[in-house]
Structure formats: C-alpha cells, structure tokens
Amino acid sequence: MKTYITYICFFLSSIILYAQGGKINHGDKLFNKFSYVKAIEFYKDAYQKAPNDFHLNKQLGDCYMLLRQPQNAVPYYKKVVRNSDADAKYYYAYAQALRASGEYKKSEKWMRKFKATGVIDSRVEQFFNNLDFVDVLLQRKKRYEVTISPLNTVNSDYGAIKYKGNTYFVSAREDEDASVKRVYNWNNQPFLDIFKVSDTSDVVIRMPEGVNSKYHEGATCFTPDGKYMFFTRNNVFNKKEIKDDKGVNNLKIFKAEWIDGEWKNSKPLFFSSDDYSVGHPSVSADGKKLFFTSDMPGGYGGTDIYVSEIHERGGVRKPINLGPEINTEGNEMFPFYHSPEKKLYFSSEGHLGLGQLDVFVAEFNEKDGNYTNINNLGEPINSANDDFAFNLNELGSEGYLASNREGGVGDDDIYTFTRVRDFTLKGIVTDKITHEPLENATIILSDSKGEIVFEIKTGMDGYYEKLIKRDENYQINADKPKFENTIKPFNSYNQESFTEMIVNLELDPLKDMNVLAGLSADIIYFDFDKSIIREDAKPELNKIINVMNKYKDMIIFIESHTDSRGSAKYNEKLSSRRAAATYNYLIENGIAPERISSYKGYGEYKLTNDCGDGKKCDEDQHQANRRTEFVIEKMM
C-alpha cells in the first residue's frame, strides 16, 4: 500500500511538473513571437507553483518592461538580481524599474552594483556625476500646465500634431465598421492607424486606405508647402508583412503626395530597410530637414535620432546621426525641431530622467552644427512613466505630449499643454541727437519694490539683453558719462503670447559739452575741385541740423578747406564756395542765419596731413583735406 501511494504521488508530481514546464514553454514561444500580454498569462500560471524560478521571474520582468509597465516589473527583477547567475544588464534594468517607480534611493544602490561589474556605459557616468539630479529637477519652477486631451480611448493614443486646421494623431481605437477585429499580439490592442479631427468639429476621421493599412501606422508630419506627408508604417509589401531574420516586422518611413485633394503614391524612403526600423518622422518648419528615429547599424545604442536634408522635389538625402551628445546606449526617439527657438526636443531613456522615457531639449549651435546644453524638461511634462511625442506651435506657447502616466484614460494618452516661456527684455541705447548707438552705457533694472533685478553694460552696438519675469512692474535706468540719466517705467503684463519685450532708450548729451565732438558729421567732405554738396554729405549735415534744433541757443561757425592741388589763391576761393554751399544748406533747412556767426574758406592752409605741394599722396589722403568743419562758438 505504501509503495502504491508513493508511486501515485510521484506520478502526480510528474504530471504537475510536466504541466508546469508546458506552461513555461508555451509562454516562451509567445514571448519569442512578441506576444507579451498572452505570455504573461502562462508565466503567471506557472509562477503560482514556482515563485522563485529564475527564468520565470526574468521573463515576467522583461514582459512588463517591454509593455512599458516598470512598476509591475519590480517584484520579478528583485528576485532575478539576487540570483548569482543574473546578467549585469539586469542590475541596470532593475535600477531603471525602481527609478520609474519613484524609488530613487534603491535605484542608486543597484546602479552602484551595475557600475561595480565594470561594464562601460556613459549612462552610468552621467548618473554618478549628477546624484542630486532628481532633487534639483523636482525643485525647479514649473513652466508648463498639462491637461489630458478628449481624444483618448482605453487603448493607445499618441503623436498628435496640428496642421492646417486639423489635429492628426495615432490611435489603436476600435474600428466599429471592420468585419474582422484584428489585434496586435505585443499588447493585445488593435493595430495603430492615423486619424484626424478638425478644429471646428469633434468628429474623429480615420485616414483612408493608401495612408492606413491593416498593419501599424505611426507618427506623421507634413512639409510646410503641403505637398508631402511623411508617416511611419510596418514593413508591408503587396499587403504582406516582411520580417527580418529574427522574425521582426520592422518599421519604415513612407512619403505620400497631395494630388487632386488626396494623399497618393505612398512609398518608403530609400534609407528604410527590411533589416532595421526607421520611424517617428518630424519635418522642420522651413521644410529643409527631416528628423527621425532608427536602430540602423552604426548607432550609439538602441534607437538613435538622425537628420536628413529634404531637397526641393521632396526627396531626402543620406541621413546623419546626431552624435553622442544626443544619442546614448539607451533609446532616443520622437524628435521635434522647433525652428523659431533653434532647439531640438526629443525623448530619451538614456539621459537622466524621472523614470523611463523623458522629454529633453537641446540647443542647436549654428557654428559647428552640433546640439548642446541638453536639459530635462522636468515635471509636469515628464513623469515616472513614458513621456514622448512632444511638439510645440510656432509661438512656442502650447503643444501636444503623449504619456502612459497614472491618471490617464487608457494606455498611452494624448495631453495638451501651455508653456510659460522665458521672457527677454532687450533694446538699444542711442544718442538722442545723433541716433548713434552708445557703448558702455549702464542699464539698471529695478522691480516694483525698488530692488535691483540686474545691472549690465551695453555692447559696441548699444545693445543689451536680459531674461526677466512676466507680470511685473519695472523701472529701467540708463546712464553714461557726459549724458543725462534716463529713467523709464514699464511692465511685463499680458505678454503670454510673446517671448520678448523691446525697450529702446535715448540719452541726451549734457549741455555743457561740445555736442558736435564725436559726431561723424563734424566734418563734411567734397569731391575734387567741386563745391557741390554730395548726396552722402546730406545725411551728415542733417545730423548737424538735428543738434542745432535740439539746442536752440547754440551758435556755430563753419570752416571749409581744400587739398594742396591747384594754386593757393584758387583753393582759397574754392574753399569759400564750399563754406557758402554748406551755410546755404543749413539755412535752407531751417537754421536761422544769426545762429551761424561766420563761414570762411581757408584753402590749403590747414591740411590734416603732410600732403602739401610737391608731395606724392593717394586720393584718400587728399580727400582727408577736402572738408568742412563745424565749431561751436557758444551755448547759452
């Protein structure tokens, strides 16, 4: 009897183990077919009997990370990393899952363990160079207000953009008219299609066949002239999937043409491939550049960001990788170039973030063509989950974002946002009389409490620029030696649609100085052997007139001179005619005769250089002597 019972127990155990192994094997087959939702069902059945199985925990953790559910991956990865057989990459994966769950201290611990394995990874160096990153980011002033969009469904919705009065977006929403309901094994949702909705309606329209297919379509964009649309699609030929040698159906970027009111001739771009994916296209506002994401060979990590020039006929040139400043060993994706700011926005899980994919911004350096000063946009644009598909309107005041953060409607959701942008005060300080720019003028800005906000000097061009706060009352003070101080009140209220305010300032020269000194107009030149006022001299003479109109009590005298060519007697007469011509111009333009005490020609007797009789000089040297000068006699 005991032997019989032992046999029965062994037999039943074998059945259980066989059934257990069958569930794991079936889960593995589904996993290898990228059917992660269904794989989880089989793995969890097996997990109930073997909760410490290394392979099961590894597979379940991977499934949840691939489904972008890091919080669910944490308990499984926790068991994986305690196993001596665990690959070092799972230390990093566990650290990222903890980070996305908001457990930053634990995440740091496992990043240290990953570093200790000796694996060379720029993300690790970046992490340990910025250990206070999260605290700094969370304390940063919030510049965005994020609101969930009404376009969302329980399935994935993302990639919203504005174009010609419509919002285009990507969605896995159910097709009520379809006779056959098809789902994507990866996440058990319908395949993604491109949709649009008018700004004047709430009716969502599925883009027609030719753009949409029975497989995935993804992020889309348009050239500014409206001739071409670029969009992402599964690699399909003659309505059949094409897979690489790993069984992956990769993504391609397609281009469609607007012909007779329809999008036609959808064709993949030449750098699309059966062996790797390209997607997430984004056209710059000038229509000259196409940014996109790819895992093509030669990159820096998972997926990298590339740019390709678009020529006039809509074709694209060989793509260029944006380099290691932008791309990491992780995934960078969903690029968006905002031309007015000359900034590239993109999502990354390789740069330091709050969780998984975060949105970053980089500045474009026109001198070397590189992107620098990469910054995380912080909350509320970013969260502990995936944040991506960020874009802005031309003004930079509002835009769209996608995220699978908590509080959404379903999977990936579309969000709208408004932005409080940096606000710049700038202007030029000039001489009020001559309108010439004033270098090294002191600019002092004070707020409504009288506290100094900043103090700076103007440049050679009289220019100043500084960031200030919106919705404040200010007083700006401009000062420079030999000029009267100028104070000007202003405010920065009701400027939400603008990024800058221009406040130009004019300074009056002090009345006890020679206001003509330093004027480019204090000398008027003449052509050889002529006493006619040249056209280029008139604007200069007008400056003299402006000065005299400003200072009504100013009295001047005029001296005119020639070069040494010709006889001394002739030159004296010529210079007298020049003095008279200058005098007449001033009188004809409103200057009272009594305000010019004299006008006299001195011929060649007061040369400015040694180009006297018999000296060999060039034309510029002689020109320097053919002049009329103005001297202030008195100012009351």
C-alpha positions, 0 to 999 in steps of 0.5 A: 500500500505504501509503495502504491501511494508513493508511486501515485504521488510521484506520478502526480508530481510528474504530471504537475511538473510536466504541466508546469514546464508546458506552461513555461514553454508555451509562454516562451514561444509567445514571448519569442513571437512578441506576444507579451500580454498572452505570455504573461498569462502562462508565466503567471500560471506557472509562477503560482507553483514556482515563485522563485524560478529564475527564468520565470521571474526574468521573463515576467520582468522583461514582459512588463518592461517591454509593455512599458509597465516598470512598476509591475516589473519590480517584484520579478527583477528583485528576485532575478538580481539576487540570483548569482547567475543574473546578467549585469544588464539586469542590475541596470534594468532593475535600477531603471524599474525602481527609478520609474517607480519613484524609488530613487534611493534603491535605484542608486544602490543597484546602479552602484552594483551595475557600475561595480561589474565594470561594464562601460556605459556613459549612462552610468557616468552621467548618473554618478556625476549628477546624484542630486539630479532628481532633487534639483529637477523636482525643485525647479519652477514649473513652466508648463500646465498639462491637461489630458486631451478628449481624444483618448480611448482605453487603448493607445493614443499618441503623436498628435500634431496640428496642421492646417486646421486639423489635429492628426494623431495615432490611435489603436481605437476600435474600428466599429465598421471592420468585419474582422477585429484584428489585434496586435499580439505585443499588447493585445490592442488593435493595430495603430492607424492615423486619424484626424479631427478638425478644429471646428468639429469633434468628429474623429476621421480615420485616414483612408486606405493608401495612408492606413493599412491593416498593419501599424501606422505611426507618427506623421508630419507634413512639409510646410508647402503641403505637398508631402506627408511623411508617416511611419508604417510596418514593413508591408509589401503587396499587403504582406508583412516582411520580417527580418531574420529574427522574425521582426516586422520592422518599421519604415518611413513612407512619403505620400503626395497631395494630388487632386485633394488626396494623399497618393503614391505612398512609398518608403524612403530609400534609407528604410530597410527590411533589416532595421526600423526607421520611424517617428518622422518630424519635418522642420518648419522651413521644410529643409530637414527631416528628423527621425528615429532608427536602430540602423547599424552604426548607432550609439545604442538602441534607437538613435535620432538622425537628420536628413536634408529634404531637397526641393522635389521632396526627396531626402538625402543620406541621413546623419546621426546626431552624435553622442551628445544626443544619442546614448546606449539607451533609446532616443526617439520622437524628435521635434525641431522647433525652428523659431527657438533653434532647439531640438526636443526629443525623448530619451531613456538614456539621459537622466530622467524621472523614470523611463522615457523623458522629454529633453531639449537641446540647443542647436549651435549654428557654428559647428552644427552640433546640439548642446546644453541638453536639459530635462524638461522636468515635471509636469511634462515628464513623469515616472512613466513614458513621456514622448511625442512632444511638439510645440506651435510656432509661438512656442506657447502650447503643444501636444505630449503623449504619456502612459502616466497614472491618471490617464484614460487608457494606455498611452494618452494624448495631453495638451499643454501651455508653456510659460516661456522665458521672457527677454527684455532687450533694446538699444541705447542711442544718442538722442541727437545723433541716433548713434548707438552708445557703448558702455552705457549702464542699464539698471533694472529695478522691480516694483519694490525698488530692488535691483533685478540686474545691472549690465553694460551695453555692447559696441552696438548699444545693445543689451539683453536680459531674461526677466519675469512676466507680470511685473512692474519695472523701472529701467535706468540708463546712464553714461558719462557726459549724458543725462540719466534716463529713467523709464517705467514699464511692465511685463503684463499680458505678454503670454503670447510673446517671448520678448519685450523691446525697450529702446532708450535715448540719452541726451548729451549734457549741455555743457559739452561740445555736442558736435565732438564725436559726431561723424558729421563734424566734418563734411567732405567734397569731391575734387575741385567741386563745391557741390554738396554730395548726396552722402554729405546730406545725411551728415549735415542733417545730423548737424541740423538735428543738434542745432534744433535740439539746442536752440541757443547754440551758435556755430561757425563753419570752416571749409578747406581744400587739398594742396592741388591747384594754386593757393589763391584758387583753393582759397576761393574754392574753399569759400564756395564750399563754406557758402554751399554748406551755410546755404544748406543749413539755412535752407533747412531751417537754421536761422542765419544769426545762429551761424556767426561766420563761414570762411574758406581757408584753402590749403592752409590747414591740411590734416596731413603732410600732403602739401605741394610737391608731395606724392599722396593717394586720393584718400589722403587728399580727400582727408583735406577736402572738408568742412568743419563745424565749431561751436562758438557758444551755448547759452 
